[in-house]
């Protein structure tokens, strides 16, 4: 993977879109990291959603799947110049980080909402690594589209 030392960090509820040869990185727990890539134009983006649905008056729409994901797709195509037909997605994170007996699994509900919206938008998911109980560290290479995924305490895998 190129440029890992100069990787652009994507924080919680944040969105970054860039062109090759840049690398995007984030740390995930119950949050979901959604990678969108246009391999033709070598444009990629990473959205770090925290919750499935927006509620209240929070103005940071990128924290939520239902508002952040359509916004992300729109900006990839309209502002960054990605081809909508070429776009594909990869999903990571969604771990159950909190009490095992908890009735609500935020990670799972984040994943379900992200998958629903991507299907509705007609964007195919080509790879995913979600769930579990440990955090994720991901690096997304906008040149190749590869995502290096390291689940804490496990081997590194490239998707």
N, C-alpha and C positions, 0 to 999 in steps of 0.2 A: 504494500500500500504506500502510495506517495504522500509526502507532506504531512506525516503524522505529527511532527513537531509543531507545525503551524496550523493545526486543526482548529476549526472554529467551534467554540462551545455553544451548545444550545441548552439553555436553562429550563427549569420547570415552567410550563405554560408559555414557552417561547417557540418561535419559528424562525428558521434561517433558510434562505434560498441562495444558491451560488452556482458557479460554473466550474467545470474541470479546469485545473487539476486540484481544486480544493477538497478538503476532507472536513466533514461535520462529525461532532461527537457529543454524546450525552450519557448521563447516568440515569438509570430507571429502576423503580421499585414497582409499586402498583400502577404507576403511570404507564402510558403506552407511547412508544416512539414510532411515528409513522414516517417512513421514507418514501418519497416520490422521486422517480428518476425518468428522465427522457434520454435514452441511450443514443439517439440520433444527434441531438444538439448538445449532449453532455451537460445537461442542467439537472441539478438535484436539490432536494430540499428535505428538511427534517422538522417535523412538528412534534412537540413534547406535550401531550395532553395529560391533564391531571384528573379530570372528571368527565363522565359521559355527557351530561346535559347542563347547560347554563341555567342558573336560577338567580334571581335577584338582579341588582344593578351593577354587577361587576363589569367594567368596561374592557377587561382583558379577554377578548373572545377566543384567543388562542389557547386558553387553559382548558377548553371544553371541546369534546369531539363534535357535538352537533353544530357549533358555530365555527370552530377553528378549522375543521377539515374542509368544508366548502370554501372558506376564505383562502386556505392554503392552495387548493386546486385552482381557484380563480387567479390568484397571484402567480402561480407557476406558469399559467398559460398567457394571461393578459399582460403581466409586467415583466416576467423573466424570459418570455419567448419560447417556452416549452410547447411541444406538439401534444395536444390532448390525446390524440390517437396513439402516440408512442408511450405515453405514461404508464408506468406500472408501480405497484406499491409493495413494500415489505413492512411487516409489523414485529415489534419487539416489546418485551416488558410484560406488564400485567400480572406481576407476582402477587401472591397473597402474603403481604408483608406484616399484617396485623394479626391479632389473636385468632388462633385456629377455630375457636368456637363462635366467632362473629357470624351473624346472620347475613351480613352484606360483604360480598367479595368485590371491592372496588376495581381491582385489576380485571376481573372477569367482565364486569359491566362495562368498563372502558373498552375492552376488546370487542365485545358484542356490538356496541354502538359504532365503533370505528369500522368494523366489517360491514355493518348495515349501510352506512353512508357510502363507503367505497363501492359496494354493489349497486346502490341507487345511482351513483355517479358514473357507473360503467367502467370503473378502473379495476383491473385485475390484480389480485394479490399473488405474487409469484413465490414468496417465501415468508415464513413467520416462525418465530420462536417466542412463545408466550407461556405464562403461568409459572408454576413452581413457587418457592418460598424465599428465593434469594434475589439479590439485586443484579442488574445487568449493566455492563459498560459496552457501548457500541460505538464503532467508528465507521462512517459511511464515505466511501471513495466515489466522488462524483464523476470521475473519469471512467471507471470500470463498472460502477453500480454495485460493487461488492460491499457487504456489511460484515465487519469483523465483530463478532458477539462473544463477550466474555461474561459468563455467569459466575459470580463470585464463588470460588472454591472448585470450579470445574474447568475443563479444557476449553481453549479458545476454538471457535468454529466460525468458518466463513460462509455466508449465505449470499 
